[in-house]
Amino acid sequence: MNRYVALILDLDGTLLNDNKEISSGNLEALNSLRLKGIPVGVFTGRDFEMARGYLDLISAEGPHALQNGALVITGKGEIIGRTTVFPDLAHTVINMANVRGCDIVLREASIKPPDWFRVAELRMNPYLPFLKAYSHRIEYIEDLHVAAEARELLQIDVTGPHEILSSILKELSIKYPGGFSHSLIKTNDDTAFMEYYWNSIEDETLLEKVKKDCESWGLLSLFGPGISKGKALDSFVEYHSVSPSEVIFIGDHLADIPLMRRVGMPVAVANAMDVVKEESKYVTSSNSEDGVARAIAVFFADL
């Protein structure tokens, strides 16, 4: 008898190949699970607007954890859980970012664009091509403090030199202990995701400058308290009345580690970060080699 009865997947770097597509092999494997009644959920750092096309394509029941668990929804779009950022924290972060010359984007529940808020025009940094790709979602406003007070924010993104972001995080942790969750990454550790957007830059000189900035740049994402993919597992197992030990999760990045530590079978794709592979019990092939389909063949073969 198979001891695993449900599957959770990360998107970027795991289910999606380097062209941000779901391969036919992975899609067929997921369809086979759906026909067998195996629950499938997607746990991703993407928000609803960025993930919805993939969720529609795989027709998975969920629940799905978006923005690393800040928003939890079913495959039909029913909201199970939503955790917002405290307004006081948002005001403090806005002030810190402005004083230290960092870029900041406020993001509310992503149901209907525009739902990202900024003050100034986009400045040159490694994340500029990504932001330009989603420019239809950005509303430019005179005062971000107004949005912090009036909107239900699920996420605040601050980009700038990694050293400065680390100092901001340190000060926030002292002022708001337990009052928020976060993700802080070096852009150098996220190049697999960013390369897709950098490819849109036709100016070779500009592209080289963007890539050079990666050596010192980073991204600090702030969420409400208690947010992680690991915590979001509670909604998934409760919804399906299964145990965490009966769940397989496939991932590749730092944000996947809390969930890997909770499920019965943590699986890493071959392109995963080394620290993620260390947390896994099985390494499948890469995201460009149908890694999800191969893992499904291994663990759900007798169903």
PyMOL commands that set and color helices and strands:
alter all, ss='L'
color gray80, all
select helices_A, chain A and resi 24-35+48-58+67-69+87-99+128-133+135-137+144-150+162-175+187-198+204-213+229-240+244-246+254-260+274-279+291-299
alter helices_A, ss='H'
color red, helices_A
select strands_A, chain A and resi 6-9+40-42+64-66+71-73+79-82+103-108+116-118+138-140+153-161+181-186+217-223+247-251+265-268+282-283
alter strands_A, ss='S'
color yellow, strands_A
deselect
rebuild
show_as cartoon
